[in-house]
Each structure stands twice: as structure tokens, then as C-alpha cells.
Amino acid sequence: MEKVLDIFIFKTNINSIHQATLVYQALNLPEYIRVNIDLDDCDKILRVESTHSDSQSIIQTILSLGFTCEELSD
């Protein structure tokens, strides 16, 4: 049986490939199945597909790297 994934969308201020790489490394954990940052979007959207339904741990990780991170609602 396939696990159901939660999808989280965040507005950030990540604006370079170097910064995105730092985020990818920090979120390189088994519970984060896919991580994508749209550097071309004005809101620098971070999209995370996760097996856990806890957006706060993602936010805290991004904040600890020195970036802003705000969850966007549906």
C-alpha cells in the first residue's frame, strides 16, 4: 500500500541556487519525499511532499538557516 503524502507550500526568501542547495541538504531526510524551490516565482515557493503532516518542523528548519518561511494556505 502506498503512503499518503502531505504537500506543504511555503513562501520564502530563498533566491539563489547556493541558498536552495543549503535548504535541499537540510531537508534531505527520509520523511521528505520531494523538495522543490521555484526561484523564478516572486514568492520563491518551497514545495515539500512529506510522509509526516507537520509543517512546523519544515518552517523551523528553514528559519534556522536564516531564511523566512511562511506556510501558504490552500
ChimeraX attribute file (.defattr): number of C-alpha atoms within 10 A of each C-alpha:
attribute: neighborCount
match mode: 1-to-1
recipient: residues
	/A:1	3
	/A:2	4
	/A:3	7
	/A:4	10
	/A:5	16
	/A:6	15
	/A:7	17
	/A:8	19
	/A:9	19
	/A:10	21
	/A:11	19
	/A:12	22
	/A:13	18
	/A:14	24
	/A:15	17
	/A:16	12
	/A:17	11
	/A:18	10
	/A:19	13
	/A:20	17
	/A:21	13
	/A:22	14
	/A:23	20
	/A:24	15
	/A:25	9
	/A:26	14
	/A:27	18
	/A:28	13
	/A:29	11
	/A:30	9
	/A:31	14
	/A:32	17
	/A:33	15
	/A:34	16
	/A:35	16
	/A:36	14
	/A:37	23
	/A:38	16
	/A:39	17
	/A:40	10
	/A:41	11
	/A:42	11
	/A:43	14
	/A:44	18
	/A:45	22
	/A:46	25
	/A:47	17
	/A:48	22
	/A:49	18
	/A:50	22
	/A:51	15
	/A:52	13
	/A:53	13
	/A:54	11
	/A:55	17
	/A:56	11
	/A:57	11
	/A:58	19
	/A:59	17
	/A:60	14
	/A:61	15
	/A:62	21
	/A:63	14
	/A:64	11
	/A:65	12
	/A:66	11
	/A:67	16
	/A:68	15
	/A:69	21
	/A:70	17
	/A:71	17
	/A:72	11
	/A:73	7
	/A:74	5
